Amino acid sequence: QVQLVESGGGLVQAGGSLRLSCTASGGMFSSYAMGWFRQAPGKEREFVTSINWSGSTTYYADSVKGRFTISRDNARLTVYLQMNSLKPEDTAVYYCAAGRGGDYDRRFVYEYAYWGQGTQVTVSS
């Protein structure tokens, strides 16, 4: 069983930056692929980015490519999401998730076994 706790959300102006963190406990963090999803009010949870167990492979949604960067520090049991050039449409609750299994492009909610409680990101125009 893996527990995930996100932090770093907040209110930022358009064009600004935030860095989210997600720290794990209770499992073999380095064996999991990690992902970030987001959910805006009235919308479905959507894929943002993911990273494989070693950090050597990353995937991004087209909407964030070139602006967001995912990274991980297995020694610190933490995955990060650096968000630059933020837009009002990036406003959402951001969730981190852990997925078992192989190294592949996993973009669906059902491909992740463990979820954090989410952190709110609000981008003002």
Secondary structure in CASP SS format (residue, H / E / C, confidence):
PFRMAT SS
TARGET T0000
AUTHOR 0000-0000-0000
METHOD secondary structure of the structure
MODEL  1
Q C 1.00
V C 1.00
Q E 1.00
L E 1.00
V E 1.00
E E 1.00
S E 1.00
G C 1.00
G C 1.00
G E 1.00
L E 1.00
V E 1.00
Q E 1.00
A C 1.00
G C 1.00
G C 1.00
S C 1.00
L E 1.00
R E 1.00
L E 1.00
S E 1.00
C E 1.00
T E 1.00
A E 1.00
S E 1.00
G C 1.00
G C 1.00
M C 1.00
F H 1.00
S H 1.00
S H 1.00
Y C 1.00
A E 1.00
M E 1.00
G E 1.00
W E 1.00
F E 1.00
R E 1.00
Q E 1.00
A C 1.00
P C 1.00
G C 1.00
K C 1.00
E C 1.00
R C 1.00
E E 1.00
F E 1.00
V E 1.00
T E 1.00
S E 1.00
I E 1.00
N C 1.00
W C 1.00
S C 1.00
G C 1.00
S C 1.00
T C 1.00
T E 1.00
Y E 1.00
Y E 1.00
A C 1.00
D C 1.00
S C 1.00
V C 1.00
K C 1.00
G C 1.00
R C 1.00
F E 1.00
T E 1.00
I E 1.00
S E 1.00
R E 1.00
D E 1.00
N C 1.00
A C 1.00
R C 1.00
L C 1.00
T E 1.00
V E 1.00
Y E 1.00
L E 1.00
Q E 1.00
M E 1.00
N C 1.00
S C 1.00
L C 1.00
K C 1.00
P H 1.00
E H 1.00
D H 1.00
T C 1.00
A E 1.00
V E 1.00
Y E 1.00
Y E 1.00
C E 1.00
A E 1.00
A E 1.00
G E 1.00
R C 1.00
G C 1.00
G C 1.00
D C 1.00
Y C 1.00
D C 1.00
R C 1.00
R C 1.00
F C 1.00
V H 1.00
Y H 1.00
E H 1.00
Y C 1.00
A C 1.00
Y E 1.00
W E 1.00
G C 1.00
Q C 1.00
G C 1.00
T E 1.00
Q E 1.00
V E 1.00
T E 1.00
V E 1.00
S E 1.00
S C 1.00
END
